[in-house]
Amino acid sequence: MNNLNDFLVNINRTLIFPPLLSTEEVILLFNSKKSFRSHRNCHGYMLFKISVAKECRRLDENNKMIIAGTESYLWKNSTSQEKSEYINLAQRVKSLY
């Protein structure tokens, strides 16, 4: 897909909100990727971006500009309740370390 607006129409928000990531999945991801090695840097927006990237892969979108635009748009337009679910998940992950 070439256009961010066209892509946003196809996003399934129910696969992003609430977060479908479990604490265990996040820990496994952090342990498997060098760029995620510091658990102290785990924050809600980072976990949100992981969920959006999964949804983009499901829709076969690989354009990093489209993915970044999607992440930004969805985060800015999400409710404080939706954001707090990711923030709480990040705090649970941090508390395990």
Secondary structure in CASP SS format (residue, H / E / C, confidence):
PFRMAT SS
TARGET T0000
AUTHOR 0000-0000-0000
METHOD secondary structure of the structure
MODEL  1
M C 1.00
N C 1.00
N C 1.00
L H 1.00
N H 1.00
D H 1.00
F H 1.00
L H 1.00
V H 1.00
N H 1.00
I C 1.00
N C 1.00
R H 1.00
T H 1.00
L H 1.00
I C 1.00
F C 1.00
P C 1.00
P C 1.00
L C 1.00
L C 1.00
S C 1.00
T H 1.00
E H 1.00
E H 1.00
V H 1.00
I H 1.00
L H 1.00
L H 1.00
F H 1.00
N H 1.00
S H 1.00
K C 1.00
K H 1.00
S H 1.00
F H 1.00
R C 1.00
S C 1.00
H H 1.00
R H 1.00
N H 1.00
C C 1.00
H C 1.00
G H 1.00
Y H 1.00
M H 1.00
L H 1.00
F H 1.00
K H 1.00
I H 1.00
S H 1.00
V H 1.00
A H 1.00
K H 1.00
E H 1.00
C H 1.00
R H 1.00
R H 1.00
L C 1.00
D C 1.00
E C 1.00
N C 1.00
N C 1.00
K H 1.00
M H 1.00
I H 1.00
I H 1.00
A H 1.00
G H 1.00
T H 1.00
E H 1.00
S H 1.00
Y H 1.00
L H 1.00
W H 1.00
K H 1.00
N C 1.00
S C 1.00
T C 1.00
S H 1.00
Q H 1.00
E H 1.00
K H 1.00
S H 1.00
E H 1.00
Y H 1.00
I H 1.00
N H 1.00
L H 1.00
A H 1.00
Q H 1.00
R H 1.00
V H 1.00
K H 1.00
S H 1.00
L C 1.00
Y C 1.00
END
